[in-house]
Amino acid sequence: MQTLPTSGVFDYQLGGGYSPVDGQRPNVVVRDVTDSPEPRAYSICYINGFQTQPLKEAEFANELVLTDSSGTPITDPDWPDEQILDPSTESQREGILAVIGPKIDACAAKGFDAVEIDNLDTFTRFGQIDRAGTIALATSYATRAHDAGLAIGQKNTLELGRIGKDQIGFDFAITESCAVYDECSSYRETYGPHVLQIEYDDELAEAGMTFEDVCSLPSRAPLTILRDHDLVPFGSPSYLYERCSS
């Protein structure tokens, strides 16, 4: 299992892989599980492990998703085509892992170095989600990743404190908008330099910040970038990418 690099060129490419970045091949890159790793880069495989992927609801039995009192699946208000997975019981966690576990294995088979499991924070956004069940499922993901020879990153979820690293077994963190929410120092206190930081142009504008402000923060991660919020590939009209110089 390789350790996350803390220098070089980082990019977050969930909208589709591309190379190079800034005229250089990325040294660290995150791509979707349906994509391929970047040759000679530390490649991280993105999997949505706490919500369904768009148009993938059929992968999960009804009892594995969160429902309202009428039995209707609950969706994420920000991503209305994603239902919420419910890891509250051991049987539910086993059912979820039966779907997500093979995806983790597939990342390893493709040659990725690590995985990012998204939406760990559902227990903070949906009161019906059991915190202990979430931690247990995340621990199963970490074990599965490590068994496959992959590192695993904690995605956001500052509310976990040191539990993510000390109990679950996360090896690094990926944080979105920590400068906007003044959270960067907390991730650095837990993971040291092994943090990947993404800021978004629209959120910085709303907060009255510039990316230059972010790069000047002593608490920001060594690998910090600015992206458009839709993470479109290079060449798209709304594509945006900047990185802190050091």
Secondary structure, DSSP 8 states (H G I E B T S, - for coil): -----SSS-EEEETT-----BTTB--SEEEEETTS---TTSEEEEEEE-SB--TT-GGGS-GGGB-B-TTS-B-EETTEEEEEBB---SHHHHHHHHHHHHHHHHHHHHHT-SEEEEE-TTHHHH-TTS-HHHHHHHHHHHHHHHHHTT-EEEEES-GGGTTHIIIII---EEEEESTTTTT-HHHHHHHHTT-EEEEEEHHHHHHTT--HHHHHT-TTS-SEEEEE-TT---TTSTT--EEE---
